[in-house]
Amino acid sequence: MDSNELKVLIFSINGEYYATDIMEVERILGYEPTTKLPDSPDFVEGVINYEGRILPVISLTKRFNLLANKINEDSKIIVSKQEHGKIGVIVDVVSEVKDISVDNIEESPDIVAGISKRYIKGLIKIDGKIIIFLNLANILTEEEKKLI
């Protein structure tokens, strides 16, 4: 793999495709019900026990104010490495890991599909699809990290 390539994990939520840098992903878990915490932000589904530690699990649909999706048996929790710990992110379907050429990533406009640019690294164009390249490290603001 040369320096012009990135490995990304592609997943979908509500039929839209998203990708994240595989370096931000620790592992993928099957969905399990979360324990809701009182007073937590709306987009925090709850917490699960992950390797003996508490893992906050967030809903990207709620985070981006999109139509909330139904959780089904294909739903997965992506464990994402953050600067100060880890979070789980609920997705509908994890589709594949792909090598992407940096040339296929375009700067994103300020808002894509209702999602603010703060969460987006760019748009990946492959196989005639446009995939939103998320920046999972920026999903939570500093204040939110403290709340969680």
Helices and strands as residue ranges (DSSP letters): E 5-13, E 16-21, G 22-24, E 25-30, E 44-50, E 53-59, H 60-63, E 76-82, E 85-91, E 93-101, G 102-104, E 105-106, E 111-112, E 115-116, G 117-119, E 120-126, E 129-134, G 136-138, H 142-147
